[in-house]
């Protein structure tokens, strides 16, 4: 199968996005006679943005790997992203927090795991400690806490709507408290607005975004990331 047949022989920058749910053991690239591969152009900043979260973060239900919101943002910001989204997991466990903190030379940590930590007040029990663990190794690295996107169920079930509002308020208040205590590099972004007013049109199954949903998430996150990283 030929995806692209170009008539002119020029050097081009090509990004390969590997499958979101399957490991890749070997990659082969075929070249025409006389063609060559050169090192890619450098990132604007080679320090990675480290994103921790759920299957939504991982890219579940994107039409193709390049449309996970982290991959869209990597292209737009010209920065590497480390995607630590865990399908069916991602609940803020301290053991995992220590692994996230071990990523070397991060430019920013983005925490987006509310969607899997809603039961038994798990988000409230884990998020303060998660931030503490990151701060033990990265005292000044920006941390962006993002509340979850809206679910269509919130239009029909008042309890679901209220629960989401309560967790969103908890995250905002926690960040405000940390900033008031002197940590100016922790930030909050309200994920309820990322998909827009017609958020119920942006998921496959009521929770996982379609490609449209991921594009809107990236569009909404980009200004905040640019603002924080520019500091």
Secondary structure, DSSP 8 states (H G I E B T S, - for coil): --S---SS-----------SSS----------TT---------SEEEEEEEEESHHHHTTT-SSGGGSHHHHHHHHHTEEEEEEE-TT-----HHHHHHHHTSTT-SEEEEE-GGG--GGGHHHHHHHHHHHHHHHH-SSSEEEEE-----GGGGT-HHHHHHHHHHHHHHHHHHHHHHHTT-TTEEEE-GGGTT-TTGGGSBSSSSSB-HHHHHHHHHHHHHHHHHHHT-
